[in-house]
Amino acid sequence: MRALCWHDVNDLRVDDVPEPELVNPRDVVLRVTMTTACGSDLHFIDGYLPTMREGDVIGHEFMGEVAEVGRKVEGVEEGDRVVVPSFIGCGRCGYCQDDLWSLCDNTNPNAALQEPVLGDTTAGIYGYTHAFGGYAGSHAEYVRVPHADENCFHVPDELDDEQALFASDAWATGYMGADFCDIEEGDTVAVWGCGGVGLMAQQSAALMGAERVIGIDRFPERLRLAEREAGSETIDYTAVDSVVDALKAMTGGRGPDACIDAVGMEAHGTGPAHAYDRAKQQLKLHTDRGEALRQAIVACRKGGTLSILGVYGLMDKFPLGIVMNKGLTVRTAQQHGQRYVPDLLEYAAEGEMDPSYLATHELELEESPRGYELFKHKEDSCVRPVFVP
């Protein structure tokens, strides 16, 4: 079968690879009907996350049709159309039972690669380095889905693929970020980033009752999407002297009640702090450019909530003293998709949210390397390229 494979930093190729097979009787093999790029993919493509190996199949946000079913699978049948969360849960460990699915104890066979850094291990994830399990990814004609009963969610017949696809990751992540904020009537929520996750966080915050949502980015087309689709107020951070000052002015000097970082380790910025971050990152002295996160910490009101969705590694100059002295609540995680996907599909079926506008470019799998170039460099107003094998 054909699949998009990682060969080296900034070297992606579509290759012939073996078709997946059932390994465990609880597995299914899925014929991928649609898969999409994710901003977190860029971190290993750009060389900031180790443990990729030449020939690894990438991709972790996807949906498809069940092609083969293991003999112990009970809730999924051949031909079913399903969407699959990016993190793999077993459904049986204490973390899965507590709806902390990305912390599953049993689905990462390479825990020894994570424990020296994290002190423990996350769940496995499709197509996302061997430290996260070494699973083959979704940018392929077929993909193996372990623990199918826990990880496959039936898509309602009335939904198009584009309406369901982003429940796999971008929508679930953004929704989780808003959920972390414990939004109350009258709250103001600021979101750094108007990419897929940031836009979903903004729409979700509004759905949960935020009175004002403010999206922060620099690309005019993304800021327009935030205004049009999420109803957000917006800040172009390149057009103001200080994002923090702009937010204070918009909130009567108080600051937002909650701040969501939907950017992560490759944040763009302006001024000396950004230049410092870029230099240290390029010299491999740290992995993270922390401009967006630092702004969120400084801007958030006293006693507010900081929700971190961006992927991070090792950050220099993290202002922990500000977090402590302002009494901020910090909530963060990789996405617990299995907790949220059923509700998201219901929202879509009832017409309350439709994330399909994120799919700005539809390409065949053979064109996926070009799709990643469009996505990485934000060319041609690309928010998310989707690939159809």
N, C-alpha and C positions, 0 to 999 in steps of 0.2 A: 504494500500500500504506500501511498504518498504521504509525507509528513514534513512539517517545518522543523528543522533541526539546528541546534546551536553547535557551531564548530570552534569559534574563538570569539574574543571580544569584538563586537560589531560585525560578526560574520555569521549570518543566518542563511540557510539553504534548504530548498525543498528536495528531499531525498526519497529513495525507495527504502523502506524499513519493513521488518516482519510484522504481520498482523498480530494484534494481541490475542491471547487465549485465556480461557477461564483458568485461574490458579487455585481458587477456593470455591467450594460449592455455593457460597453466598455472593459470588461475583455475577455481574452481567457484562457483556460486551455491547457497547453502544455504537451505532452508526452515527457519526457526528453530522448533524444537519446545519449547525451554525456555531461558530466560536469567535471570540473577539480578543483583541489585544488588551492588555491592562498596563497601567502606568508602572506597576511594580515589576513588570517584566523588564523594563528599561534598566533597572538597577543591576541585574546580572548581565544584560546585554552590554552595558557600559563598563562592566568589570568591577562593580562595587560589592557584589556578593560572590563569595567563592563557592567551590565544590560543584561547579558545572563540569561536565565531561563531554568531550567531542562526540557528536552524534546524538545527544540528548534531544528528545522530542519535547518542545515547549508548549505552553498554553494551559490555562486553568479555568477559563470562564466559557461555559459551553452548554449545549443542549443537543438532544438527538433522539433517535428511534432505537429501541431495544432490539438487538439483532440475535443475541444468544443469552440464555438464562441458565444459571447454575441450579443444581437440583434442590438446594435448600432455600432458594429465594421464594418468598411467599406472596409478596405484594406487587410484583412487577412481572409482566408477561411480554413475550415477543410481540413487537409491533407497537408497544406503548410509546407515546411521545412524552419525554421527561426532560426536566432541567435539573442540573446537578451542582450543588455548592462546591466551591473550589477546595475547601478543606475537607478531609475525609474523616468521618466519625465512625466509631464502632457501635455506638448506641448502648453499650453495656458498662463502660467504666464510669466512675463517679463523676468525672467532668462532663461527659455526654449526658448523664442523667440529670446534671445541674444546668443543662443547656449551654455549657461552655465548650462548644463543639471543636473549636480550633485548638483546644488544649487536650484533646483526646490522648489517653495514655497508651493506646494500642496500635495506632495506624502509622507510626513513624518507625520503620525498621532500622534507621540510622541514628538512633538517639545519641550514640557516642560522639557524633560529630557536633551536636548541639550542646551537650551538657557542660563541656569546659567553658563555653561562652555564656550560656543562659542559666546554668545551674540546674536545668531540667530540660524537658523536651516539649515541643509543640506536636500537634497532629501532623500527619502527612498531607501533602498538597500535590496536585498534578503538575508536572512539568516545571518544577521550581527548585532546582538544585538538589544535590544528593543529601545535603544537611536536612532537607525537608522531606526525605523519604526516597528520592530517586525515581518517583513514579513517572511513567511516560505521560506526556501531556496531550492536550485536546486539539492541537493544530494538526489534525490527521484525519484520515477517513474513518478510523475506528479507534476507540479507547476503551480500556478495561476500567470498570467502576467496581471497586470492592464494597462489601457491605451494602448491597444494592437496596435492601429494604429501608435502610436508614438514610441513603444518599440520593435516591431517585425520587423526584416529585412530579406527579402527573400534571401536565399542562392542560388547562381547560380547553375544550374544542374551539371556543369562540375567540381564543387569543392567537394572533400571529406569532411566528417565531421571534420576531424583533421585540414583541411585547413581553415575552417570557425570558429571553436570553439573559438580560442583565440582572435578573433575580439571582443568577448563579454567583455573582460577586459584587459588581459595582453598585447595584441597587441595594443589596443586602448590607454592604459595608456602609454606604451613606445613611441608610435607615438606622443601622445600629448606632452610628455616631450621633444622630439626633436623639435616639432613645436614651443614650448615655446622659444627655443633658437634663433629663427630668423636666421637660418644658412645662411651664405654667402659663396661664392666660396673662398676656401683657408682656411676656419676655421678648427680649431682643437677642437674636442669635447671629453671630458673625462666622462666616465660613471662608477660610483661606483655600482658594482653588476653585475654578469653575470648569474643571474637567468632568469626566463621568461621575466619579465618586462625589466630588464637591457639589455638582448639580443635584444628585440624588439626595445628598444631605440637606441641601437647601429646600427642595420640595418636601422632603420628609418632615423637616422642622416646621414648615408652614402647615402641613397636614396635621401635625401634633398640636397645633394651636399657638405657635409663636406669633406675636403681633407684628414683629418686624424681622426680616431676614436680610442680611447684608452679605453679598458675595464679593470676594476680592480676587482680582486677576489682572492681567495686562493685555490680553488679546481681545480686541473689540468684538469679534464674533462670539466669543465665549461669554463676555459680559452681556451681550444682547440676548443670548440664550437664557442666562440667569434671570434677566428682566422679563423676558417673554414667557418662558416655560415655568419658572419657579416663582415669579412675581417678586423677585428680590430687588432691593436697592443695591447699587454696585459702587465699588471703588476701583479705579484703575490706579494701581500703586505706583506706576511710573509717572502719573500726572499730579501727584501730591508730594509735598515735602516729607510727610510722615503719615503712614497708615494709622499709627496709634493716635496721633493728634486728630486725624480725620474722624476716627471712630468716637473719640471723646466728644468732638464737636457735634456729631450726629446723635449722641446719647446724653446731652446735657452735662457733659463732664464726668459722667459716671462710668462709662464703659459697658460693653455688652454683658448680658447675664451669663451667656455661654459662648465659648469660642471653639470652633471645630477646625483642626488642622487636617485638610484633605490633600496635602502636598507631599510631604516626606523628604527624603534625604537629598533629592536633587533640586531643592527649592531655588528659584531665581530671585534675585533681589537687586538693590541698588546701593551704592555707597561703599565705604571701606569695609564694613562687616561682610558684605557679600564677596568682595575681592579676597579678603582673608580666608573665608570658607573655601572658595574655589582653589586658592593656592594650596591649602593644606590637603584638600581632597585629592587634587591632582598629584601631590607628592606622596599620597597614601599614608599621611600622618593622622588622618581620621577619615571616616566614610561619609559623613553627613554635612550637608549645607543646611544650617538650622534657622535661616532667616525667618521663614513663616512661623515656625514654632515659637521662636523668641518674641516675635511681634504679638502672637496670640496670648502669651503669658503676660506681657506688659499691658496689653489692652484690656484684658478681662477685668471686670469689676471685682472689688473685694468680696470674698465669699462665693464667687462664681464657679463655673465648671469649665474645665479644659478637657475637650474630647479629642484624642489623638488617633487619627486613622491612617496617616502617612506612615510608610515603612521606614524604620530607622535602624542604624547599626551602632556605631560609636561616635558620639557627638562631643565636640569640644565646646567649652564655655556655655554649658547649660545653666540658666539662671535659677537654680533651685531656691536660692534665698528669696526671690520674688514670689515663687509659688508658696513658700512657707509663710512669709510675712503677710501676704494677702489672703491666706486661708483658702486657697483654691482647692477644689476637688478635682483630681486628675483621674480620668477614666480612659482606658485604652485597651485594645485587643486586636488580633487578627479576627476577621469576621466569623461570627457564629451563624453561618448561613442556614443550617437546618432549623434553627430557632425562628427565623424570620420568613423563609421562603413561602410557607403556606399563606401567611397574611398578605405578602406582596402579590401573589398570584390572585388572591381574592380582590385586592385593591384594583388590579388591572382589569379583572373580569367585570367589576362593578363600575369601571370608568373613573375611579378616583385618582389614579395615577397611570400615566402611560410613558414609559421610559424609551419608547422606540425611537424618539428623535435623536438619541445618542448615536445611533448607527448612521453616521454621516457618509460612510464609504462602504459599499458592498463589493467584495473582490473574491475571485476564485482562489482556492488554496495555493495554486501555482504563483499567484501574484502577491502572496503574503509578505515576502521580504520588502517589496515596495510599500505595502501597507504599513509596515513598521517604520519605514523611513518617513512616510507622511505623518504618522502618529508622533514619532519622536520629535520631529522638527516642526510639528503643528502647521504643516503646509496645507494649502487648499481647504482651509477651515476644518481640518480633520479633528473631530472629537474622539470618535472610536471607529476604527476600521473593523468590519466583520468579515469573516472568511467562510465561504461555503465550499466544502470539499466536493 
